[in-house]
Amino acid sequence: MGSLTVSKWRLGNGLEVILAPDPGATSISYMTWFKVGSRNENEPAGETGLAHLFEHLMFTQTKGATVAGELDQKLEEVGGNINAMTYYDFTAYIDNLPPGELALAARLEADRMVNLDLRDEQVANERDVVAEERLSAVEDSVDGALDEILWSQAFRAHPYRWPVIGWMKDIKAVTPAKAVAFYRTFYAPNNAVIVVAGKLDDQASALETIARYYGPLPASRTLPRDAARPDRAPATEVRASIVRPVPADRMVIGYPAPALGHRDRAAYDLLDEVLMGGPSSRLHRLLVIEKEIASSVSGDVAATRDPGLYALWVQMKKGHRAPQAEAFMDAEIARLVREPVTASELGAAKNRLETELWRSLESSSGKAEQLGQFEVSGGGFHRLLERAAEYATVTPADVQRVARDYLGPGARSIVVASAEKAP
């Protein structure tokens, strides 16, 4: 991985710390990864969406703060910026800062890890914000609606079937008591990973600074065991259609996909690159350029801790229907199963993926995000360090095997949005 140096530490209260110093960097990225996402919620109890709600609540006010939004204000005063994201397996908070401001980030993040002020007014306000977000991102969005249906119909047992943003009825039903219980359960040092990448004076002083602020925090004694069992889905073909004011059919097909850290993942990523990876990919050339029935195609292999989905998105051109594209896609996948990709085609796909991987590690924030993602969802940060080498060893036979093992027509989820009800 070039000059990338990474070390991992664990404090007495269970907090994990990953340091990736880069003497040539001009900033530091400080990310807090909590091992709690939508998979850890309780749908039978009507408690979906809590992980995402906390992405909002964590930017309100801690008990020692004099005004709401103090964290944002203090970091912006020194030239920093903040963000956050929630996914199926985690919730992550991102602080990008100038060098020398590590102590400020550690103090503020340690404070909101355990001292969030969850008053009725704050919970109600953020609950309303998330409800509006769901309206715009899912219920008024064609892609949002398709994606939600895709996952909810593909998985029957695993909590990946629950939307990360939560069901609307559950969002509206959040009470301060539910919020406090969720916070006290999952927001604790022994359920978190701190990743710091960029311009650090030295690792010893960085670790000492983090230990000074987080060391006194108590570990949670009530962390529940993650009972989710890996559930390769869908088990059979499932279909759905929705009516939306679209100019032409919009389709997404979901196939089973290996987890981010699985031994098949490198070959599967290359399979996606061959099929859907940009203008030179097979399905772009076939559907967009040669047949001229689609305006765009794209693929997305979910970066999940457990087996997830490979989503193939197709936007049809006006006057053409989704079944036309589906037939051509089935034929192309069948050819991939029947005939190995050429060495030149695979070599070009490898070059693109390796370039993308290196590019993602150029910035401090890119390093922190990739290291944290693999630590919480990919079997450990070391799997990131191994991924480029894994790409290099994939053979045409490997790509053919994963196509055969994962892309069978009997196990997929298909959802189509059309301007009129499908026949």
Order of alpha helices (4+ residues) and beta strands (2+ residues): beta-beta-beta-alpha-alpha-beta-beta-alpha-alpha-alpha-alpha-alpha-beta-alpha-beta-beta-alpha-beta-beta-alpha-alpha-alpha-alpha-alpha-beta
